Amino acid sequence: MTARVREFNAFLRDYVNLNQTRVNTLQSRVSSLDKFLGDESTLGDLVTDDVIPQGSFAHKTIIRPYIGNDFDADVLLPMDEDPDWEPKKYTIELQKALEASKRYEGKTTLGKRCVTIDYADDFHIDVVPFITRGDGTTYITHRIDNEWIRQDPVALTEWIEESSRATNGHLIRVIRLVKYLRDRSSLNVASVVLTALLTERVHSFAGVDEYQNVATTLVSLIEDLNDYLGPMSSAPWVDDRIGQNLADRLTQTGFTNLQSQLKTWARKMRAALDAPSSESVDKWQDVFGDKFGASAKAEPMLSASAAPIETYEKREAPGEQSLERDHHIPVRIQPEARFRLVGRMSATRRASGRYRPMSATGNHIPIGRSLSFTVEDCTVPAPYDVYWKVRNAGIEAVERHNLRGQIVKGGDKMTEHSSFAGNHWVQAWIVKNGVAVATDIQDVTITSS
């Protein structure tokens, strides 16, 4: 078995993942839009919270657009119900509010469920009114049919985030890879359907071997999905986490094509994973094309004097500590020893109340929030020790010489502050009798303003 970790990392970085310039543009424009809608627009009295990332934006599965396509961000605009408004009025009033601004005038298109803002480059934002009605339930609206549509995309985002943790974060990378393949095939499967189908195949008890790297996770999930869908004559129910069927978006032809493509992918991917090292790159190229392996280079740890464009993303940074190397604590993760590291952020400038889970927004955090991280649902019997690492990444972290990465002993809770943009993370270990038996990671994506 040859995992080709270096080649997968390089392929994702150079050909699949949305490049950092576009990520910064996306985050900056969403932040500007959020400020306008909440503080400056005619909708201000109804807007109850910051915009909520939705879909691929929330799930971190946006990929580099294929030739001729653009990329987009979907956001929900949390609003209170106005008892005098019909469902269709929310999108209509949203467009009016945007068109009243010089920044968005002439850039909007009124859709069935959203208002689309088109920018000069290959990018647009779909803004969806997200209404909390009098009974506390949440809805989006359909302008043409003038009806309420029950929806809770936050529940979907939290489910995907939790499933990703069970795969050591590799689920998100697998979804990106499969979307890359879809865009270069004849498949017509919506991203949310593909994402949910793959997420359903994640098993928390699958074990370390199946989800130890991108390649093994990819093959495991594709083979499981092929085995699941292969015998079916029509698409199964795909739960959106509140009892509605996402597969309604999949035609019979689309489902049949998906079955055929999964069968081919499963066969080729298994052959590539099981191939000897001398043949594996060629076999993975049979799946992804000749770009796979073309730019892979050794990536040793860089010195602190590296160029400021280096972000050290998911790599060991200068000065970063290891539990085993620097604290002489052996790491022997035990399947029965588990806990959840839950990150929460303070209430927004418009909302009030307790801290809310970061997972509700796909771990996207605005600058200037108070953050808390808590060890919860721990199966390790007390007493035990908790060791913590806070790791910053991104250009700002490098320029400020603040990558961090030190490991400290603490209690079941720690607090931080969202100070600058970047994809950061917090990791905790449960240490019992001098051995680290469980660990978990909370990603923290602080968005640029």
Phi, psi and chi 1 to 4 in degrees:
 res  aa     phi    psi   chi1   chi2   chi3   chi4
   1 MET       -  129.2 -179.9  179.1  -65.3      -
   2 THR  -124.4  112.6  -51.7      -      -      -
   3 ALA   -78.3  -27.4      -      -      -      -
   4 ARG    53.3   49.8  -69.9  -65.6  174.7 -172.2
   5 VAL   -59.5  -46.0  171.8      -      -      -
   6 ARG   -62.4  -42.5 -177.5  160.1   53.9   91.3
   7 GLU   -66.6  -40.5  -74.9   80.2    3.5      -
   8 PHE   -65.5  -42.3  -91.1  102.5      -      -
   9 ASN   -59.3  -45.3  -73.5  -17.2      -      -
  10 ALA   -67.8  -39.9      -      -      -      -
  11 PHE   -64.4  -44.4 -176.8   64.0      -      -
  12 LEU   -61.2  -47.1  -77.9  158.1      -      -
  13 ARG   -62.8  -44.6  179.4 -166.5   66.8 -147.0
  14 ASP   -93.3  -21.2  -64.1  -23.0      -      -
  15 TYR  -130.9  -20.5  -60.4  106.2      -      -
  16 VAL  -109.6  -54.8  179.3      -      -      -
  17 ASN   -64.6  146.7  -63.6  -13.7      -      -
  18 LEU   -62.5  128.6 -164.3   64.6      -      -
  19 ASN   -68.7  157.8   58.1  -64.3      -      -
  20 GLN   -62.5  -34.5 -167.9   58.7   45.7      -
  21 THR   -60.6  -43.0  -60.7      -      -      -
  22 ARG   -69.6  -37.4  -77.9  170.6  163.2  151.7
  23 VAL   -60.0  -45.8  170.1      -      -      -
  24 ASN   -62.5  -41.4  -67.1  -18.1      -      -
  25 THR   -62.2  -46.4  -63.1      -      -      -
  26 LEU   -57.4  -51.5 -175.9  157.7      -      -
  27 GLN   -64.2  -40.6  -67.1  179.0  -14.2      -
  28 SER   -65.0  -41.4  176.6      -      -      -
  29 ARG   -72.1  -35.4  -74.1  174.3  173.9  168.4
  30 VAL   -66.0  -40.2  169.4      -      -      -
  31 SER   -63.4  -42.4  -65.8      -      -      -
  32 SER   -64.8  -41.7  -63.0      -      -      -
  33 LEU   -62.5  -43.6  174.2   66.1      -      -
  34 ASP   -60.0  -45.0  175.4   54.0      -      -
  35 LYS   -63.8  -41.9 -174.6  176.8 -173.0  -55.3
  36 PHE   -63.3  -49.1  168.0   75.9      -      -
  37 LEU   -65.1  -36.2  -70.8  171.6      -      -
  38 GLY   -85.8  -30.6      -      -      -      -
  39 ASP  -113.0  -22.1  -62.3  -16.3      -      -
  40 GLU  -123.8  -17.0  -56.7  168.4   22.2      -
  41 SER   -87.3  168.8   76.8      -      -      -
  42 THR   -71.6   -8.7   54.1      -      -      -
  43 LEU   -90.2   -0.6  -62.5  174.3      -      -
  44 GLY   -49.3  -38.5      -      -      -      -
  45 ASP   -69.3  -24.0  -69.6  -18.0      -      -
  46 LEU   -94.0  -23.6  -72.1  178.5      -      -
  47 VAL   -71.4  127.0  175.5      -      -      -
  48 THR  -107.9  -12.0   60.7      -      -      -
  49 ASP  -163.3  173.0 -153.3  -17.9      -      -
  50 ASP   -62.5  154.5  -73.0  -19.2      -      -
  51 VAL   -60.0  147.6  -64.4      -      -      -
  52 ILE  -110.3  120.0  -58.7  172.5      -      -
  53 PRO   -55.6  141.8  -25.0   35.0      -      -
  54 GLN  -134.4  159.0 -175.5 -173.0 -153.5      -
  55 GLY    63.1 -142.4      -      -      -      -
  56 SER   -61.1  -30.8  -62.3      -      -      -
  57 PHE   -62.9  -47.6 -179.4   29.3      -      -
  58 ALA   -68.2  -38.7      -      -      -      -
  59 HIS   -83.1   -5.8  -49.9  151.8      -      -
  60 LYS    63.8   34.5  -63.6 -175.7  175.2   66.6
  61 THR  -112.8   14.2   58.9      -      -      -
  62 ILE   -64.6  137.2  -63.8  179.0      -      -
  63 ILE  -120.0  168.6   62.5  171.5      -      -
  64 ARG   -59.8  131.3 -151.9  166.9  -66.0 -159.4
  65 PRO   -65.8  141.6   21.5  -31.6      -      -
  66 TYR   -73.0  162.6 -167.3   43.7      -      -
  67 ILE   -52.3  125.3  -61.6  171.3      -      -
  68 GLY    88.5   -7.9      -      -      -      -
  69 ASN  -103.5  159.8  -63.5  -25.0      -      -
  70 ASP  -108.7  177.5   61.3   -1.4      -      -
  71 PHE  -119.9  157.0   71.8  102.6      -      -
  72 ASP  -143.5  165.1   67.9  -54.1      -      -
  73 ALA  -125.7  133.5      -      -      -      -
  74 ASP  -102.6  130.0  -64.1  -14.3      -      -
  75 VAL  -132.4  147.4  -62.5      -      -      -
  76 LEU   -97.7  139.0  -57.8  171.1      -      -
  77 LEU  -106.1  102.6  177.7   62.4      -      -
  78 PRO   -66.3  127.8  -18.8   33.0      -      -
  79 MET  -139.0  150.3  -58.4  174.5   68.1      -
  80 ASP   -80.4  154.6  -82.8  -25.3      -      -
  81 GLU   -72.9  136.9 -178.7 -178.6   12.8      -
  82 ASP  -101.2  113.5 -174.3  -37.7      -      -
  83 PRO   -61.6  -16.1   19.5  -30.7      -      -
  84 ASP   -91.6   -3.3  -64.4  -32.1      -      -
  85 TRP  -101.0  136.3  -74.4    9.7      -      -
  86 GLU   -75.8  162.0  -64.7  179.0  -76.2      -
  87 PRO   -53.1  -41.6  -29.0   35.8      -      -
  88 LYS   -66.5  -18.7   64.9 -177.9  180.0 -178.3
  89 LYS   -71.5  -24.1 -168.4  171.5  178.9   63.9
  90 TYR   -65.9  -45.2  -71.2   88.1      -      -
  91 THR   -70.9  -35.9   46.5      -      -      -
  92 ILE   -62.9  -46.7  -67.2  170.8      -      -
  93 GLU   -69.5  -31.9  -68.5  -60.5  -39.8      -
  94 LEU   -63.7  -45.0  172.4   57.6      -      -
  95 GLN   -63.2  -40.9 -173.9 -174.1   37.9      -
  96 LYS   -59.2  -42.7  -73.7 -178.8 -179.0  178.2
  97 ALA   -64.4  -40.2      -      -      -      -
  98 LEU   -69.6  -43.0  -70.2  166.2      -      -
  99 GLU   -68.1  -18.5  -73.2  -70.3  -22.6      -
 100 ALA   -75.9   -9.2      -      -      -      -
 101 SER  -100.1  138.7  163.7      -      -      -
 102 LYS   -63.1  -28.5  -69.9 -176.2  178.3  179.2
 103 ARG   -67.0  -37.1  174.1  179.4  -66.3  174.7
 104 TYR  -111.2   -2.8  -57.7  110.7      -      -
 105 GLU   -58.9  128.5 -177.1 -178.7    6.6      -
 106 GLY    79.9    3.1      -      -      -      -
 107 LYS  -107.1   -2.9  -65.1 -178.5  179.3  179.7
 108 THR  -104.2  151.3   70.9      -      -      -
 109 THR  -131.4  133.2  -56.9      -      -      -
 110 LEU   -86.6  118.8 -170.6   60.7      -      -
 111 GLY  -103.8 -172.6      -      -      -      -
 112 LYS   -70.3  -41.3  -63.5  176.5 -177.9  178.1
 113 ARG  -119.8   -9.1  -59.9  177.3  177.3   86.1
 114 CYS  -144.3  174.4   68.8      -      -      -
 115 VAL  -116.6  126.1  175.9      -      -      -
 116 THR   -96.0  131.1  -62.0      -      -      -
 117 ILE  -106.5  115.7  -54.6  172.5      -      -
 118 ASP   -96.4  130.6  -72.9  -57.1      -      -
 119 TYR  -103.5  171.5  -68.4   86.9      -      -
 120 ALA   -66.6  -29.5      -      -      -      -
 121 ASP   -94.1 -164.4   47.1   22.9      -      -
 122 ASP   -83.7   58.8   57.5  -13.1      -      -
 123 PHE  -150.9  141.3  173.5   66.5      -      -
 124 HIS  -146.5  159.1   67.8  -91.6      -      -
 125 ILE  -118.9  128.8  -61.7  176.5      -      -
 126 ASP   -98.6  119.3  -69.6  -25.8      -      -
 127 VAL  -105.1  120.5 -170.3      -      -      -
 128 VAL  -113.3  116.7 -177.3      -      -      -
 129 PRO   -58.7  133.6  -24.5   35.0      -      -
 130 PHE  -127.1  103.1 -175.3   51.5      -      -
 131 ILE  -101.6  129.4  -40.8  -57.5      -      -
 132 THR   -95.0  114.0  -59.6      -      -      -
 133 ARG   -83.7  177.7  -57.1 -163.8   67.2 -172.7
 134 GLY   -58.3  -30.0      -      -      -      -
 135 ASP   -88.3    4.5   60.7   -1.2      -      -
 136 GLY    91.1   -8.3      -      -      -      -
 137 THR   -79.6  157.1   52.9      -      -      -
 138 THR  -114.1  143.3   51.7      -      -      -
 139 TYR  -142.7  153.5  -66.4   81.0      -      -
 140 ILE  -106.8  177.6   62.7  172.5      -      -
 141 THR  -126.7  156.0   63.3      -      -      -
 142 HIS  -113.8  113.0 -165.1  -69.5      -      -
 143 ARG   -67.7  -43.5  179.7  177.7   58.9   86.8
 144 ILE   -66.9  -46.8  -55.9  -59.7      -      -
 145 ASP   -83.2   -9.2  -64.2  -21.0      -      -
 146 ASN    52.3   53.2 -165.3   25.2      -      -
 147 GLU  -137.2  160.4   65.6  179.0   11.2      -
 148 TRP   -85.6  141.2  -61.9   99.9      -      -
 149 ILE  -123.5  111.8  -57.7  173.1      -      -
 150 ARG   -61.7  130.3  177.7   78.6  173.0   96.0
 151 GLN  -157.8  144.3 -164.2  163.4   95.1      -
 152 ASP  -141.1   74.8 -174.5    0.1      -      -
 153 PRO   -64.4  -19.6   21.3  -31.2      -      -
 154 VAL   -62.2  -39.4  169.6      -      -      -
 155 ALA   -63.9  -38.5      -      -      -      -
 156 LEU   -65.3  -44.0 -176.0   66.3      -      -
 157 THR   -61.9  -44.4  -63.2      -      -      -
 158 GLU   -64.1  -37.4  -70.2 -178.1  -30.6      -
 159 TRP   -64.8  -45.0  171.3   57.5      -      -
 160 ILE   -65.1  -41.1  -66.3  167.4      -      -
 161 GLU   -63.2  -42.2 -162.7  -94.5   -8.4      -
 162 GLU   -66.2  -41.3 -177.1   66.4   21.9      -
 163 SER   -65.9  -35.8  -60.6      -      -      -
 164 SER   -62.6  -37.6 -177.9      -      -      -
 165 ARG   -61.2  -37.7  -70.7 -168.0 -173.0 -156.4
 166 ALA   -64.9  -19.4      -      -      -      -
 167 THR  -106.0   19.6   65.6      -      -      -
 168 ASN    59.0   29.4  -57.3  -55.9      -      -
 169 GLY    85.4   -4.7      -      -      -      -
 170 HIS   -75.4  -19.7  -63.3  -49.3      -      -
 171 LEU   -54.9  -45.4  169.1   64.5      -      -
 172 ILE   -62.2  -41.2  -59.0  -54.7      -      -
 173 ARG   -66.6  -37.7  -58.6  175.5 -174.0   96.1
 174 VAL   -64.1  -43.1  165.6      -      -      -
 175 ILE   -60.5  -41.8  -67.9  170.3      -      -
 176 ARG   -61.5  -43.8  -68.1  175.6 -171.2  164.8
 177 LEU   -63.0  -41.9  -71.6  166.8      -      -
 178 VAL   -68.6  -36.5  175.2      -      -      -
 179 LYS   -65.4  -37.1  -72.8  172.5   66.0  174.0
 180 TYR   -59.5  -45.0  176.2   91.5      -      -
 181 LEU   -66.8  -41.6  -68.6  173.2      -      -
 182 ARG   -58.0  -43.7  175.7 -156.5   60.4 -176.4
 183 ASP   -66.0  -17.2  -70.0   -9.6      -      -
 184 ARG  -108.8   18.7  -72.7  153.0  179.8   80.8
 185 SER  -128.7 -173.3   72.6      -      -      -
 186 SER   -91.9    8.0   59.8      -      -      -
 187 LEU   -67.6  141.9  -75.6 -177.4      -      -
 188 ASN  -126.9   77.6 -177.0   18.3      -      -
 189 VAL  -126.5  122.5 -177.1      -      -      -
 190 ALA   -59.1  146.3      -      -      -      -
 191 SER   -57.1  -41.4  -69.0      -      -      -
 192 VAL   -66.0  -33.8   66.2      -      -      -
 193 VAL   -69.6  -45.8  177.6      -      -      -
 194 LEU   -61.3  -42.9 -152.9   52.6      -      -
 195 THR   -61.7  -46.6  -64.1      -      -      -
 196 ALA   -66.4  -40.5      -      -      -      -
 197 LEU   -61.5  -43.1  -76.2  169.0      -      -
 198 LEU   -69.4  -39.4  -72.1  164.3      -      -
 199 THR   -65.2  -36.5  -56.4      -      -      -
 200 GLU   -61.9  -24.2  -75.6 -178.0  -24.5      -
 201 ARG   -83.1   -4.7  -63.2  -58.8   95.3 -157.3
 202 VAL   -76.6  130.3  172.6      -      -      -
 203 HIS  -118.5  123.1  -54.4  -68.0      -      -
 204 SER   -64.9  -19.6   60.5      -      -      -
 205 PHE   -98.3   10.7   53.2   83.6      -      -
 206 ALA   -62.8  -29.1      -      -      -      -
 207 GLY    98.2  166.4      -      -      -      -
 208 VAL   -64.9  -38.4  175.2      -      -      -
 209 ASP   -62.3  -41.2  -70.7  -16.8      -      -
 210 GLU   -70.0  -32.6  -72.9 -169.4   22.1      -
 211 TYR  -117.1   29.6  -57.3  144.6      -      -
 212 GLN   -79.6  -21.2   61.0 -178.2  -35.1      -
 213 ASN  -155.0  178.8   53.1   57.0      -      -
 214 VAL   -62.1  -45.5  173.9      -      -      -
 215 ALA   -62.9  -48.3      -      -      -      -
 216 THR   -67.0  -36.0   54.9      -      -      -
 217 THR   -66.6  -43.6  -53.0      -      -      -
 218 LEU   -59.3  -49.9  173.8   63.9      -      -
 219 VAL   -65.3  -41.4  173.1      -      -      -
 220 SER   -60.4  -48.4  173.8      -      -      -
 221 LEU   -71.5  -38.7  -64.8 -176.8      -      -
 222 ILE   -67.5  -42.9  -70.6  -63.6      -      -
 223 GLU   -64.7  -42.4  -73.4 -176.0  -23.6      -
 224 ASP   -62.3  -41.8  -77.1   -4.5      -      -
 225 LEU   -68.9  -37.3 -172.6   55.2      -      -
 226 ASN   -63.7  -43.9  178.7   51.4      -      -
 227 ASP   -63.8  -34.8  -69.2  -16.4      -      -
 228 TYR   -73.9  -48.1  173.9   58.4      -      -
 229 LEU   -85.6  -24.5  -63.4 -177.7      -      -
 230 GLY   -51.4  -48.4      -      -      -      -
 231 PRO   -78.1   -6.2  -13.1   29.4      -      -
 232 MET   -81.6  149.0  -63.9 -177.5  178.3      -
 233 SER   -95.4  -14.7   57.8      -      -      -
 234 SER  -151.7  166.2   59.6      -      -      -
 235 ALA   -63.2  140.1      -      -      -      -
 236 PRO   -78.8  171.4   33.4  -36.5      -      -
 237 TRP   -68.4  129.4 -178.4  -78.9      -      -
 238 VAL  -117.8  105.0 -177.7      -      -      -
 239 ASP   -71.7  133.8 -165.3   -4.5      -      -
 240 ASP   -90.3   11.0   69.2  -12.7      -      -
 241 ARG    83.3   -0.8  -44.9  -34.6  -70.3  173.3
 242 ILE  -129.5   23.1   59.5  168.1      -      -
 243 GLY    88.4   17.1      -      -      -      -
 244 GLN  -112.5  156.0  -61.9 -179.6  106.3      -
 245 ASN   -98.3  110.0 -174.0   16.3      -      -
 246 LEU   -68.4  -25.4  -70.2  171.1      -      -
 247 ALA   -70.0   -5.7      -      -      -      -
 248 ASP   -59.0  -21.0  -74.0  -17.0      -      -
 249 ARG   -84.1   -2.4  -49.0 -178.6 -170.4 -162.7
 250 LEU  -107.7  120.0 -170.9   59.2      -      -
 251 THR   -75.6  165.6   65.8      -      -      -
 252 GLN   -62.7  -40.9 -177.7   60.1   39.8      -
 253 THR   -63.4  -42.2  -60.7      -      -      -
 254 GLY   -61.5  -39.2      -      -      -      -
 255 PHE   -68.6  -43.2  175.6   67.2      -      -
 256 THR   -61.7  -42.1  -58.1      -      -      -
 257 ASN   -64.2  -38.0  -71.1  -17.8      -      -
 258 LEU   -63.6  -44.2  176.8   60.3      -      -
 259 GLN   -57.0  -46.3  -74.4  177.2  -54.1      -
 260 SER   -63.6  -42.9  175.5      -      -      -
 261 GLN   -68.3  -38.8 -167.6   65.7   74.7      -
 262 LEU   -62.0  -40.1  -77.7  169.4      -      -
 263 LYS   -60.6  -43.4 -175.5  176.7 -179.5  179.8
 264 THR   -67.8  -46.6  -59.4      -      -      -
 265 TRP   -59.0  -46.3  -73.7  -16.8      -      -
 266 ALA   -59.1  -43.6      -      -      -      -
 267 ARG   -65.6  -47.2  173.7  176.8   53.3   80.5
 268 LYS   -69.7  -38.8  -70.7 -175.2  174.9 -178.2
 269 MET   -68.6  -39.2  -70.8  175.8 -177.8      -
 270 ARG   -63.6  -41.6  170.8   52.9   65.8 -176.6
 271 ALA   -62.9  -38.5      -      -      -      -
 272 ALA   -69.5  -40.7      -      -      -      -
 273 LEU   -67.8  -38.2 -176.2   63.3      -      -
 274 ASP   -85.5   -7.8  -70.2  -14.1      -      -
 275 ALA   -69.7  151.9      -      -      -      -
 276 PRO   -64.7  159.8   20.6  -30.9      -      -
 277 SER   -53.6  -38.2  179.3      -      -      -
 278 SER   -67.7  -18.1   59.7      -      -      -
 279 GLU  -113.7  -11.3  -59.0  174.9   12.1      -
 280 SER   -68.2  -39.0   62.1      -      -      -
 281 VAL   -61.6  -44.4  169.4      -      -      -
 282 ASP   -59.5  -39.3  -72.1  -17.9      -      -
 283 LYS   -73.3  -35.3  -70.4 -170.8  177.7  -63.1
 284 TRP   -69.1  -31.9  -80.3  118.4      -      -
 285 GLN   -66.3  -26.5  -73.3 -179.9  -17.7      -
 286 ASP   -67.5  -21.9 -168.3   33.1      -      -
 287 VAL   -90.1  -51.9  177.5      -      -      -
 288 PHE  -102.9   -8.5  -68.1  108.3      -      -
 289 GLY    97.0  174.0      -      -      -      -
 290 ASP   -74.7   -4.3   56.6    9.9      -      -
 291 LYS   -73.5  -22.7  -68.7  178.9  179.9  178.2
 292 PHE   -66.3  126.2 -176.6   89.5      -      -
 293 GLY    84.7   -5.2      -      -      -      -
 294 ALA   -73.8  -31.0      -      -      -      -
 295 SER  -116.5    9.0   60.7      -      -      -
 296 ALA   -68.3  129.2      -      -      -      -
 297 LYS  -136.6  156.4  -63.5  178.7 -179.8  178.8
 298 ALA   -60.6  138.6      -      -      -      -
 299 GLU  -123.3   76.1  -64.3 -175.1  -17.0      -
 300 PRO   -69.7  162.6   27.8  -35.2      -      -
 301 MET   -62.4  132.1 -172.9 -176.2   79.1      -
 302 LEU   -88.6  159.6  -60.7 -175.1      -      -
 303 SER   -80.4  166.7   67.3      -      -      -
 304 ALA   -66.6  -15.0      -      -      -      -
 305 SER   -92.7   13.5   60.5      -      -      -
 306 ALA   -61.6  159.8      -      -      -      -
 307 ALA   -58.9  147.1      -      -      -      -
 308 PRO   -64.8  -15.3   20.1  -32.0      -      -
 309 ILE   -76.2  -13.1   59.2  170.6      -      -
 310 GLU   -74.2  128.6  173.5   57.9   55.6      -
 311 THR  -103.9  -13.5   65.4      -      -      -
 312 TYR    60.5   27.9  -53.7  101.1      -      -
 313 GLU   -59.1  117.7 -167.0   76.7   35.8      -
 314 LYS    56.8   28.2  -63.1  -59.3 -177.1 -174.5
 315 ARG  -125.4  160.8  -62.2  166.8   55.6 -170.2
 316 GLU   -73.0  124.7 -173.5  170.4  -20.4      -
 317 ALA   -90.7  160.1      -      -      -      -
 318 PRO   -56.5  126.9  -25.2   34.8      -      -
 319 GLY    85.8   -6.4      -      -      -      -
 320 GLU   -67.9  139.8 -176.8  172.4   -8.9      -
 321 GLN   -99.3  155.8  -67.9 -173.9  -20.2      -
 322 SER  -117.2  139.5  159.0      -      -      -
 323 LEU   -61.5  -42.4 -158.1   61.3      -      -
 324 GLU   -76.0  -46.5  -67.1 -176.6  -55.4      -
 325 ARG   -72.3  -42.8 -178.0 -174.4   64.0 -130.1
 326 ASP   -98.2  -23.7  -61.6  -71.1      -      -
 327 HIS  -115.3   -2.0  -69.2  -98.7      -      -
 328 HIS    56.2   37.4  -50.4  -66.7      -      -
 329 ILE  -109.7  113.9  -63.1  173.3      -      -
 330 PRO   -65.2  143.5   21.0  -29.9      -      -
 331 VAL  -106.9  110.8  177.6      -      -      -
 332 ARG  -132.0   82.9  -60.8  170.8 -171.5  157.4
 333 ILE   -67.2  130.0  -56.7  -58.2      -      -
 334 GLN  -109.2  129.6  -58.2  173.4    5.6      -
 335 PRO   -55.1  -34.4  -24.2   33.8      -      -
 336 GLU   -81.6  -11.2   69.5  -83.3    6.1      -
 337 ALA   -95.6  109.9      -      -      -      -
 338 ARG  -139.4  156.4  -60.9 -177.3  -56.6  -85.7
 339 PHE  -158.9  167.2   70.3   95.3      -      -
 340 ARG  -113.6  129.0  -78.3  175.8   42.4   80.1
 341 LEU   -93.8  110.4 -178.5   55.3      -      -
 342 VAL  -107.4  118.7  179.9      -      -      -
 343 GLY   -95.8  140.1      -      -      -      -
 344 ARG  -133.0  153.1  -65.3 -179.4  173.4   86.4
 345 MET  -125.4  155.8   62.3  178.3  171.6      -
 346 SER   -67.4  162.4   58.9      -      -      -
 347 ALA   -62.3  153.4      -      -      -      -
 348 THR   -76.2  175.2   72.2      -      -      -
 349 ARG   -66.3  -21.1   61.5 -176.2  178.5  -86.2
 350 ARG  -104.1  -23.7  -65.3 -173.4  -71.5  -85.7
 351 ALA   -95.7  166.4      -      -      -      -
 352 SER  -136.3  167.7   59.7      -      -      -
 353 GLY   113.1 -163.5      -      -      -      -
 354 ARG   -74.5  166.4  -62.0  175.6  -64.0  177.0
 355 TYR   -57.9  147.8  -78.9   40.6      -      -
 356 ARG  -116.7  152.2   66.3  178.0 -179.1 -177.2
 357 PRO   -62.0  139.0  -22.5   33.5      -      -
 358 MET   -63.7  -30.4  -65.0  177.6 -171.7      -
 359 SER   -60.4  -22.8   56.6      -      -      -
 360 ALA   -65.3  -23.3      -      -      -      -
 361 THR  -114.6   21.2   60.7      -      -      -
 362 GLY    66.5   27.2      -      -      -      -
 363 ASN    65.1   21.2  -58.0  -39.2      -      -
 364 HIS   -87.4  121.1  -71.0   78.4      -      -
 365 ILE  -123.2  127.6  -45.5  -61.4      -      -
 366 PRO   -69.5  156.0  -16.6   30.6      -      -
 367 ILE   -64.6  143.5  -72.1  175.1      -      -
 368 GLY    94.9   14.2      -      -      -      -
 369 ARG  -100.8  148.6  -64.2  -67.1  171.5   81.7
 370 SER   -82.3  138.1  -64.2      -      -      -
 371 LEU  -123.9  144.9  -48.8  176.5      -      -
 372 SER  -130.8  146.6   71.2      -      -      -
 373 PHE  -130.9  128.6  -58.1   88.9      -      -
 374 THR  -131.2  137.3  -50.0      -      -      -
 375 VAL   -80.9  119.8  171.4      -      -      -
 376 GLU  -131.9  157.6  -61.0 -176.5    8.4      -
 377 ASP    53.5   42.8  -57.8  -34.4      -      -
 378 CYS   -80.4  128.5 -176.4      -      -      -
 379 THR   -92.3   -4.5   64.3      -      -      -
 380 VAL   -81.7  123.3 -178.4      -      -      -
 381 PRO   -67.8  140.3   22.9  -31.8      -      -
 382 ALA   -68.4  155.1      -      -      -      -
 383 PRO   -83.9  153.3   31.5  -36.1      -      -
 384 TYR  -153.9  165.9   54.0   75.9      -      -
 385 ASP  -108.9  151.7  -63.4  -41.8      -      -
 386 VAL  -117.0  126.8 -176.5      -      -      -
 387 TYR  -111.6  139.6  -76.7   76.1      -      -
 388 TRP  -123.6  144.5  -64.3   85.9      -      -
 389 LYS  -132.1  130.3  177.8 -166.5  -73.3 -171.3
 390 VAL  -110.3  123.7  177.3      -      -      -
 391 ARG  -124.6  118.6  177.4   72.6  157.5   73.5
 392 ASN   -92.7  154.1  -64.7  -27.4      -      -
 393 ALA  -148.1  171.8      -      -      -      -
 394 GLY   102.4  166.1      -      -      -      -
 395 ILE   -61.7  -42.3  -66.6  173.6      -      -
 396 GLU   -62.3  -39.4  -73.0 -166.2   51.0      -
 397 ALA   -62.6  -40.0      -      -      -      -
 398 VAL   -66.7  -46.9  173.9      -      -      -
 399 GLU   -65.0  -28.7  -68.6  177.3  -18.5      -
 400 ARG   -90.8    1.0  -63.1 -173.0 -172.3 -158.4
 401 HIS    53.2   47.0  -56.2  -73.6      -      -
 402 ASN  -134.5   49.4 -165.7   13.5      -      -
 403 LEU   -74.4  -24.7  -69.6  164.8      -      -
 404 ARG    59.5 -143.8  -60.8  175.8   69.4  177.1
 405 GLY   106.6    6.9      -      -      -      -
 406 GLN   -76.1  152.4  -67.7   71.4   37.2      -
 407 ILE  -109.6  129.2  -63.8  175.0      -      -
 408 VAL  -129.7  151.3  -62.3      -      -      -
 409 LYS   -86.7  135.7 -176.0  178.3  177.5 -179.8
 410 GLY  -151.8 -162.4      -      -      -      -
 411 GLY   -98.4 -158.4      -      -      -      -
 412 ASP   -79.0   -4.1  -75.7  -14.0      -      -
 413 LYS  -143.7  145.1 -177.5  177.4 -179.7  178.7
 414 MET  -141.7  157.7   68.1  172.5  -61.8      -
 415 THR  -123.1  150.6   57.9      -      -      -
 416 GLU  -143.5 -172.7  -74.7  -75.8  -33.2      -
 417 HIS  -143.5  138.6 -167.3   78.3      -      -
 418 SER   -83.0  100.0   59.6      -      -      -
 419 SER  -101.4  -35.0  -60.7      -      -      -
 420 PHE  -151.2  156.7   51.3   89.5      -      -
 421 ALA   -68.3  154.0      -      -      -      -
 422 GLY   145.6  167.4      -      -      -      -
 423 ASN   -93.4   95.8  -66.2  -42.2      -      -
 424 HIS  -100.3  173.3  -45.7  -49.3      -      -
 425 TRP  -157.0  156.6   63.3   93.0      -      -
 426 VAL  -122.0  133.2  174.8      -      -      -
 427 GLN  -124.1  142.0 -174.3  169.1    8.9      -
 428 ALA  -130.3  148.7      -      -      -      -
 429 TRP  -125.2  140.5  -66.9  -94.9      -      -
 430 ILE   -95.1  121.2  -60.4  -64.1      -      -
 431 VAL  -111.5  116.9  176.3      -      -      -
 432 LYS  -118.3  123.4  178.7   78.2  172.0  179.6
 433 ASN    53.4   39.7  -62.2  -35.5      -      -
 434 GLY    81.4    6.8      -      -      -      -
 435 VAL  -125.9  133.8  176.9      -      -      -
 436 ALA   -78.2  113.5      -      -      -      -
 437 VAL  -107.7  -11.5  -63.9      -      -      -
 438 ALA  -153.3  148.3      -      -      -      -
 439 THR  -148.7  157.0 -172.6      -      -      -
 440 ASP  -153.5  155.5 -162.3   15.4      -      -
 441 ILE  -126.7  135.5  -65.3  176.5      -      -
 442 GLN  -112.1  113.7  169.3   70.7   66.0      -
 443 ASP   -73.1  148.4  -72.9  -37.7      -      -
 444 VAL  -139.2  105.7 -176.6      -      -      -
 445 THR   -99.4  103.1  -59.5      -      -      -
 446 ILE   -89.4  121.7  -60.0  175.9      -      -
 447 THR   -85.6  145.8   57.0      -      -      -
 448 SER   -73.7  149.4   56.1      -      -      -
 449 SER   -93.2      -   58.4      -      -      -
